[in-house]
Amino acid sequence: MTLRELVSRTRSFRRFYENHQLSLSILEDLVDMARLTASAANLQPLRYMISVDPQMNAQIFPQLAWAAYLQDWNGPSEGERPSGYIIVLGDERHSKTAAWDMGVAAQTILLGATETGLGGCMIGSIKKKELAEILAVPEGFEILLVLAIGRPKEKIVLEQLGEDGSIKYWRDDKGVHHVPKRDLDSIILARFNGS
């Protein structure tokens, strides 16, 4: 798979085969790839908590909000929930750089998940206080992001942004998830060729 194919297939999956058991070593490998990425000022402020435990996952799940644009959907139902979570935390001593690193690390993890036949979703809408208590997050660390990981159970289609300009993703009557994307010419504001 080329990098372009890998990027195109790395989507925000929100429905999974929940019974597809993950091992801790798979999540550890994904975090290890993130560990190798660039870090602002090389401060390496990110830490991780990982879970493939069904009981812990059941406590993590209600602390997350899923798919704001799908207003009539409260998230994946039982049987379609992720089988693993990677919680990304920032060392509060380096909070000014953690957000920069977070994006690089999270995308690297999701690319790695796609490469192994898995998928995931970055979730930023989190009941952070409640989740920190459940996970017993050590003092000095803040929950930044949760990555839901599992074997995807949905089809996602990328399509050209419509004439109405709406960027809202949606599902059709067959449950296919549609994601509008802007075209290349609309996002490149200037081209400087030098000739």
C-alpha positions as CSV (number, residue, x, y, z in Angstrom):
1,M,0.0,0.0,0.0
2,T,1.4,3.4,-0.9
3,L,1.3,6.3,1.6
4,R,-1.5,8.0,-0.4
5,E,-3.6,4.8,-0.2
6,L,-2.9,4.4,3.5
7,V,-3.9,8.0,4.2
8,S,-7.1,7.6,2.0
9,R,-8.1,4.5,4.0
10,T,-7.4,6.0,7.4
11,R,-10.8,7.3,8.3
12,S,-12.7,8.1,11.5
13,F,-14.4,4.8,12.0
14,R,-17.2,4.8,14.6
15,R,-18.6,1.3,14.4
16,F,-16.5,-1.8,15.0
17,Y,-16.7,-5.5,15.4
18,E,-16.6,-5.3,19.2
19,N,-16.0,-9.1,19.6
20,H,-12.7,-8.7,17.6
21,Q,-10.3,-9.1,20.5
22,L,-7.2,-6.9,20.4
23,S,-4.0,-7.7,22.3
24,L,-2.1,-5.2,24.4
25,S,0.9,-5.8,22.2
26,I,-0.9,-4.4,19.1
27,L,-1.7,-1.1,21.0
28,E,1.8,-1.0,22.4
29,D,3.2,-1.3,18.8
30,L,1.0,1.6,17.7
31,V,2.1,3.8,20.7
32,D,5.7,2.8,19.9
33,M,5.4,4.2,16.4
34,A,4.0,7.4,17.9
35,R,7.0,7.5,20.2
36,L,9.3,7.7,17.2
37,T,7.7,10.7,15.6
38,A,9.0,14.3,15.8
39,S,8.3,16.2,19.0
40,A,8.3,20.0,19.5
41,A,11.6,21.0,21.0
42,N,12.0,17.2,21.5
43,L,10.3,17.5,24.9
44,Q,8.3,14.3,24.3
45,P,5.4,15.4,26.6
46,L,2.9,12.7,25.7
47,R,2.1,9.7,27.8
48,Y,-0.4,6.9,27.1
49,M,-2.9,4.6,28.8
50,I,-4.1,1.6,26.8
51,S,-7.0,-0.8,27.3
52,V,-8.2,-3.9,25.7
53,D,-10.1,-5.0,28.8
54,P,-13.9,-5.3,28.2
55,Q,-14.7,-4.1,31.7
56,M,-12.4,-1.1,31.5
57,N,-13.7,-0.3,28.0
58,A,-17.2,-0.4,29.3
59,Q,-16.3,2.4,31.8
60,I,-14.4,4.5,29.2
61,F,-17.1,4.4,26.5
62,P,-19.8,6.5,28.3
63,Q,-17.2,9.3,28.9
64,L,-17.0,9.9,25.2
65,A,-19.2,11.8,22.7
66,W,-19.5,10.4,19.2
67,A,-20.2,12.1,15.8
68,A,-21.7,15.5,16.5
69,Y,-23.1,15.8,13.0
70,L,-25.1,12.6,13.4
71,Q,-27.6,14.2,15.7
72,D,-29.9,11.2,15.9
73,W,-27.1,8.8,16.8
74,N,-25.7,8.5,20.3
75,G,-22.6,6.4,19.3
76,P,-22.0,2.8,18.6
77,S,-24.4,0.3,20.1
78,E,-23.4,-2.7,22.0
79,G,-21.6,-5.1,19.7
80,E,-20.3,-2.2,17.6
81,R,-18.1,-0.5,20.2
82,P,-14.3,-0.4,20.0
83,S,-12.3,-3.3,21.4
84,G,-9.5,-1.0,22.5
85,Y,-8.6,2.5,23.6
86,I,-5.5,4.6,23.6
87,I,-5.8,7.5,25.9
88,V,-3.3,10.3,25.1
89,L,-2.1,12.4,28.0
90,G,0.1,15.4,28.2
91,D,2.6,16.2,30.9
92,E,1.3,19.5,32.3
93,R,4.9,20.8,32.6
94,H,5.0,20.9,28.8
95,S,1.4,21.8,28.0
96,K,2.4,24.4,25.4
97,T,3.9,21.8,23.2
98,A,1.7,18.8,23.9
99,A,-1.0,19.8,21.5
100,W,1.5,20.0,18.6
101,D,2.8,16.5,19.4
102,M,-0.7,15.1,20.0
103,G,-1.8,15.6,16.3
104,V,1.3,14.0,15.0
105,A,1.1,11.0,17.4
106,A,-2.6,10.4,16.9
107,Q,-2.4,10.4,13.1
108,T,0.6,8.1,13.3
109,I,-1.3,5.7,15.5
110,L,-4.3,5.7,13.2
111,L,-2.1,5.2,10.1
112,G,-0.5,2.2,11.9
113,A,-3.9,0.8,12.8
114,T,-5.0,1.0,9.1
115,E,-1.9,-0.7,8.0
116,T,-2.7,-3.7,10.3
117,G,-6.3,-4.0,9.1
118,L,-7.7,-2.0,12.1
119,G,-9.3,1.4,12.3
120,G,-9.9,4.1,14.8
121,C,-11.4,7.4,15.7
122,M,-9.8,10.4,17.4
123,I,-12.2,11.6,20.1
124,G,-11.8,15.0,21.7
125,S,-15.2,15.4,23.3
126,I,-14.5,13.7,26.6
127,K,-15.7,13.9,30.1
128,K,-12.2,14.5,31.2
129,K,-12.7,14.7,35.0
130,E,-14.7,11.5,35.1
131,L,-12.4,9.6,32.8
132,A,-9.3,10.7,34.8
133,E,-10.9,9.3,38.0
134,I,-11.8,6.0,36.3
135,L,-8.2,5.7,34.9
136,A,-6.5,7.0,38.1
137,V,-4.5,9.4,36.0
138,P,-1.4,10.5,37.9
139,E,-1.2,14.1,39.1
140,G,0.6,16.3,36.6
141,F,-1.0,14.7,33.5
142,E,-4.0,15.8,31.5
143,I,-6.2,13.7,29.2
144,L,-5.9,15.3,25.7
145,L,-7.5,12.8,23.4
146,V,-8.9,9.3,23.3
147,L,-8.3,7.0,20.3
148,A,-10.9,4.3,19.8
149,I,-9.4,1.3,18.1
150,G,-10.9,-1.8,16.6
151,R,-11.8,-3.7,13.5
152,P,-14.0,-1.4,11.4
153,K,-17.6,-2.4,10.7
154,E,-18.6,0.4,8.4
155,K,-17.9,1.6,5.0
156,I,-16.7,5.2,4.6
157,V,-16.8,7.0,1.2
158,L,-14.9,10.2,0.5
159,E,-16.7,12.5,-1.9
160,Q,-16.4,15.9,-3.5
161,L,-17.8,18.8,-1.4
162,G,-21.4,19.5,-2.7
163,E,-22.6,22.7,-4.2
164,D,-24.1,23.7,-0.8
165,G,-20.6,23.8,0.7
166,S,-21.6,21.6,3.6
167,I,-18.7,19.8,5.2
168,K,-21.0,17.7,7.4
169,Y,-20.5,13.9,7.2
170,W,-23.7,11.9,6.9
171,R,-25.0,8.3,6.6
172,D,-27.2,7.1,3.8
173,D,-30.1,4.6,4.3
174,K,-27.7,1.7,3.9
175,G,-25.5,2.9,6.7
176,V,-22.6,4.0,4.4
177,H,-20.8,7.0,6.0
178,H,-20.1,9.8,3.5
179,V,-17.4,12.4,4.1
180,P,-17.3,15.5,1.9
181,K,-13.8,16.8,1.1
182,R,-12.8,20.1,-0.3
183,D,-11.0,19.9,-3.7
184,L,-7.3,20.7,-3.9
185,D,-7.7,24.0,-5.8
186,S,-9.9,25.4,-3.0
187,I,-7.3,24.8,-0.3
188,I,-4.2,26.0,-2.1
189,L,-4.4,29.8,-1.7
190,A,-1.3,30.6,-3.8
191,R,1.2,28.9,-6.0
192,F,4.7,30.4,-6.5
193,N,6.6,28.7,-9.2
194,G,9.6,31.0,-9.7
195,S,9.4,31.0,-13.5
